[in-house]
Amino acid sequence: MQILRTVAELRTRVRGWKADGRQVGVVPTMGALHEGHLSLVRAAKRGCDRVIVTIFVNPMQFNNPEDLAKYPRAEDTDAALLAAEGVDLIFAPAPEEVYPQGFASRVIVSGVSAPLEGAMRPDHFEGVATVVAKLFGMTQADRAYFGQKDWQQLQVVRRMVTDLNIAVEVVGCETVREADGLALSSRNLRLDPLARAQAPGLYSILSRAAQALRGGAAVGTTLAGAVADLGQAGFDRVEYVELRDAATLDPITAPGTRPARLLAAVWIGGVRLIDNIPV
Ligand code: AMP
C-alpha cells in the first residue's frame, strides 16, 4: 500500500490501473478512522478491483477554526488499519496541494444543501461538494463510497454527480453503530463517561419516533415529543429533529407517500452528534 501526496503521482498510478481495465473505487475520509469508515472500505473492496482511500481534513468545510484545529489526526494508525484491509493506495495531500495559490472555484448545490446541517453550518456543504468534486476529478474513480450516517451529505453528493454529469457511481453504505446503538463517529472520543452513557438515547428516541410515524402518528406531535424526550434523556441542546423527503430533504407532513428520513442534531457534554434513520 502506497501513501501518495500529490495529484500528479496519483494520476500516474490510476492511469496505469485504468489501462489494465481495472475498476477503481474511492472512499473519501477525513481520517481518524473507525469501523464505520472500514465498512465503506470493505464495500469498495467487494465492488472494485482497486481501492483508494483519501485522507484530507478539508479546511473549506469547517466554518469554525477551533473545530478544524481540534479535529483528530491519526495518519499512522489509519495507514495500519487500511493496510490490513488490503487498500491499494492512500491519497493524503497537504492543503496547498488541494487548494493551490489562485484557487477560485466553488461547487454550490442549492436546495438539498440548504436545510438542517446547511442551516446550522453555513457554507459547510459548499466545502464538501467542492472537495468531493475535486477528489472525483483527481482519482477518476468509477465508484465512490459514502456513509448514510451523513445522510444529507450523501444526497448533496448524489445531486452534484447527477447535475454535473460526473462519471462516478455513488454508493451509500449503512450506518455502523456501537452495540448500544450510538452511531460510530470520531467525535465520540470526546464524550466524557456520563455523556457517553447518555448518547445512545439519540438512536433509541429516533427509533421510537420513526416507529410511531410509520404507525400513522401525527408528524408535529411526534417530533415535538422526540425533542422533549431528548431533553429528558440528558441532551443539552436539540438543534433539529425533522422528518424529510429522503432525497430532496424537503419537509414532509404526511409520511407514507414517498421515502422519508428522520434526521437529528443534538449536543451532549460539549459534543455535537448527528444521526438519522429511515421512516
Ligand atoms: P468523515 O471522515 O467523518 O468525513 O467520514 C468519511 C465517510 O465515512 C463519510 O462518507 C461518512 O458518512 C462515513 N462514516 C462516518 N461514520 C460512519 C458510520 N458510523 N457508519 C458508516 N459510515 C460512516
Boltz pocket constraint, residues with backbone or C-beta under 6 A from the ligand:
constraints:
  - pocket:
      binder: B
      contacts: [[A, 28], [A, 29], [A, 30], [A, 31], [A, 35], [A, 36], [A, 37], [A, 39], [A, 40], [A, 145], [A, 146], [A, 147], [A, 148], [A, 149], [A, 150], [A, 173], [A, 174], [A, 175], [A, 176], [A, 177], [A, 183], [A, 184], [A, 185]]
      max_distance: 6.0
